Amino acid sequence: SLLVETSSGVRELVDRAGELCIQCGHGVAVCPGEAITLNGMEAEDCHPVDKDLAMTREQVVQLFRSRRSIRCYKDDSVERETLETLLDMSRWAPTAKNLQPVHWIVLQNRGDIQNLSAMVIQWMRDKGIQQDVVKAYEKGWDIIHRDAPCLLIAQASSKGVKPVEDCVIALTTIEAAAPAFGLGGCWAGFFMTAAKEHQPILDFLDLPEDHRVYGALMLGYPRFTYRRIPPREQAKVQWR
């Protein structure tokens, strides 16, 4: 933080605050006296935090324990308004140096998503890998994108500071929030791997120069309701 609390309890800017600033807005957001501005940003430009909407500890625990990777979807399309809300919310996910480098490709056309699945399958055939997945696809079972009605692709410049982490955190934010909108997601791992090198996929995506795919999430309305939270291994922790 660029603020320090003095012995009297008053927060003051640290030395060289201007040189260290990454334009994150923390100073404006935390100042109780609304005395700090940032390149024209003032306290009135920031939405107030509504304490009445704060989640309880129990609600947060259940949110993350009850999340499921959804691989079976209803046929319903995901409304664009809902997707816009989720993507807008992801703007507040942390990024290295607050550079906010994440770009999105949103696929809602099932034909396009199915074509990408076919491209991934061809990539597998060319490399001679994942033969079980290829055979399943040939029998009509798409394990690549699971017939999801929507595919969110996060991409960024490879010249960024932490493009992998930035995209993964943004997608994780959306995946964690999805159940509040009645949605569920699953990481499209096969596609993510193939998109690193398979030229037909790169041609289809038509990314800006130096941009790469760093994450992809299948998204849709879950076909089934999960009523219980399965157990997990104990956390592997070293206390020091």
N, C-alpha and C positions, 0 to 999 in steps of 0.2 A: 504494500500500500504506500501511497505517497503522502499519507497523513500520519502524524505521530501525536499521541496524547500526552500533554504536559502534566506536571505534578498537580496542577489546579483542575485537571479534568478537561481542559480545553484542547480541542484538536487543532493542530497547526500543520502546514505544509512542511515537508522535510526539505533540507537543502538540495538544490539542483532538481527540484520536482519537475520543472518544465523539460529538462533534458531527459529525464527518465520516463516521462509520460508515454503510455502506449494507446492513449485515446479510448480507454475502456469505459470511462464514465464513473468509476468508483468514487472519485473525489466529489463529484456532483451528487451522487446518490447517497453518500454517507453524511454529508455536511448538514448538521442540525439547523444551522442558521441560514441555509440557502445562500451562502456567501460566495460559493465557488462556481465559476463558469468555465467552460472548456470549448474554445473555438466557436463561440456563439451558443453552445448548449447551456441552458440554465435549468434550475430545479423544476420550473414549470413545464419544461419539455419532457420530463421523465414521469412515467406513470407511477402513482403512489403504490406502495406495498399494502395490500388489503390484508390485515392480520386476521380478519374473520374467515378468510379463505385458506388459511394455513392448514396443511394436513397434520393430523396427529401422528405421533410416533407409531401407533398401532396401524394406522392406515398406510404409512410408508412401508412398514415391514410386510404387510400383506400384499401391497402392490408388487414388490420385487420377489416375494416368495411365490406368488401365484402366477407370475408371468409364464407363458408357455410359448414355445416355438410352434407357430401354426403352419401346418402343412396340408390341411384340408379346408377348402374355402367354399362358401356359397357362390352361386353364379352371379350374385348382385355386384354391380360395379360400385366402386368407391366414388362418392360425390366429390367433384372438384373443389367445392367449398371446404370440405373436410381436409382434403389434401393441402389446400392453401393454408389452412390454420396450422396444420402440423409443420409444414415447411417454414411458415413464418415463425413459429415457436422455436424452431431449431436455430434461428439466428442468435439466440442467447446461449447456445452451447459454447463452452470454452474453446478457444483456438489459440495456437502459439502466437504470442506477441499481439493478440487481438487482431490478427490480420484478416480474419473472416474470409478465408479463401475458397470455401466450399461452393461448387456449382452443382446444379441438379439437372438430371434428365428424368422426366416422369413419363413412363409408358403406360397408357391405359387401353391401347388398342390390342386386343387379344391376339390378333394376327401377327403383330410385331413381336409380341412376347413369345409366341409359338415359333416364329422364325428364328429368334435368338436361341431358343432351345435347340432347334435343328442345327444351328451353327455350332453350338457347344458340343453336340453329339458328333458332328463331323470332325471337330477338333480332337475328340476322344478317339475316334476311329483312326485319324491320321497318326496319332501318337501311340496307338495300341494300348490304351489305358481304360480303366473303368468299364470292363467288358460287361459286367452285370447291369450297369446303368444303361449301356447301349442296347443290350438285349431287351431290357424292360421297355425302353423307348420304342423299339421296333414292334413290341406287342401292344403299343398304345398307352403306355404308362409313362408320363412325363415327370421324371424325378428331378429334372433341372429346375423348372419353375412351378411345378405342382399345380398347373392350371390356375395360377393366381391371377386375379383380375387387374393387378397393378404391380409395377416394378419400379422402385425408386433407385436411381443410380447416382451415387455421389462421386464427383470427379473434381480434380484440382490440378494446378500446375505442379509438375514434378520438381520445379525449381523453388518451391515454397520451403518454409522452415520445417514444418511437420505435417505434410499433406496426408499421410496415412492416418495419423492420430486424429487430425482435425475432422476428416471425413467419417472415421469410425465413431467418434464421439457424437457427431451430428446425427448419424443413423441410429446409434444406440439411444439417443434422446427421443427420437421419433418412435422407436420400437417400444420403449418404456411407457410412452404416453398413449400409444395406440389403443390399449384396452379402455381408456376413458372415453373413447369415441366409438366403442363397440367393435374395434378392429383388432387384428392380430397380424404378426409379421414373422418372417423367417429369413435368415441370411442366405443369400443366393451364392453359396460358396463355389459351386462348379462354374457358374457364370463368371464370378470374380476372377477365378484363376485363368479361365480361357481368355477373358478380356485383356489380359496382360500381353498376349502375343498373337492371338488368332486374327489374321488380317481381315477376313470378312466381317468380324464383329467390329473391329476398329473402323472399317469403312462405313458400316451401318451407323455407328454412333457419331462419326464425323466430329471428333473432339477438336477443340482449339489446339494450336501448336503447343507442344510440350505438356499437354494435359494427359492425365492417366486416370483410369477408373480405380478408385480405392475402396469401394464398398457398394453393395447392392442389397436391397431388402424387398422380398416379396411381401405384399400387403393385401389384405382383404378381410371380409367378414367371416369369422370362424364357422365352420359347419357344425361343430360340436361344442357343447358347454362343458367346461372342466369344473368339477365340483369338489375336488380334493387337491391338496398340495403334497406331492410325493416327497419322500425323504431325500436328503443329499448327504454326501460325506461331510465330516466335520471340517471346519476351516483349518487349513494348514498354516499355522502361525508360529513365529518365533518372537517371544517377548524379550526385549532388551532394554 
